[in-house]
Amino acid sequence: AKKWINIRKSYGNFYKLPRNQTKLTIMLEKLGMSYDGRPHSGLDDSKNIARIAIRMLQDGCELRVNERMHAGQLMTVSSSAPLEGAPAPQMPRYRN
C-alpha cells in the first residue's frame, strides 16, 4: 500500500479533537461504543476501526487518503488534495 487513510488523523480532524484523544479505545468511547474482541488483536483492532469509519461516514465525514509513502518516506497528504480512486462508500438505506 502506498496510500491510505489514517483513521486517527481523520477522526481528530473531523471531530476537532487533539491527537491524545485519538487512541482506539478513546475514539470508541467518545462515540458511545465499547471495544469488541481482544485488545491488540490485529483482526479485532481492524473490526473496531471499521466500526469507527462507518460511524464517521454516518456523521457526514468524507474519508480521504491522508498519508502516503514516497521514496521510502511517510508523507502527509493535504486535505485539500483532490479525491483519488472511487468515492467513499455510502451507507445502505433500509426501509422500515
Residue pairs with C-beta under 8 A, 6 or more apart in sequence:
1 69
2 68
2 69
2 70
3 65
3 67
3 68
3 69
3 77
3 84
4 65
4 66
4 67
4 68
5 53
5 63
5 64
5 65
5 66
5 67
6 66
6 67
7 27
7 49
7 52
7 53
7 56
7 63
8 19
8 22
8 23
8 27
9 22
9 66
9 67
10 56
10 61
10 63
10 64
10 66
11 17
11 22
11 27
11 52
11 56
12 18
12 19
12 21
12 22
13 79
14 56
14 59
14 61
15 30
17 30
21 27
21 30
24 35
24 45
24 48
24 49
24 52
25 35
25 39
27 52
28 34
28 35
28 48
28 51
28 52
31 52
31 55
33 48
33 51
33 52
33 55
35 44
35 48
36 44
36 47
36 48
36 51
37 43
37 44
37 45
37 47
37 48
38 44
53 63
54 91
56 63
57 63
57 88
57 89
57 90
57 91
58 91
62 83
62 88
63 88
64 77
64 79
64 81
64 83
64 88
65 77
65 81
65 84
65 85
66 76
66 77
66 79
67 74
67 75
67 76
67 77
68 74
68 75
68 77
69 75
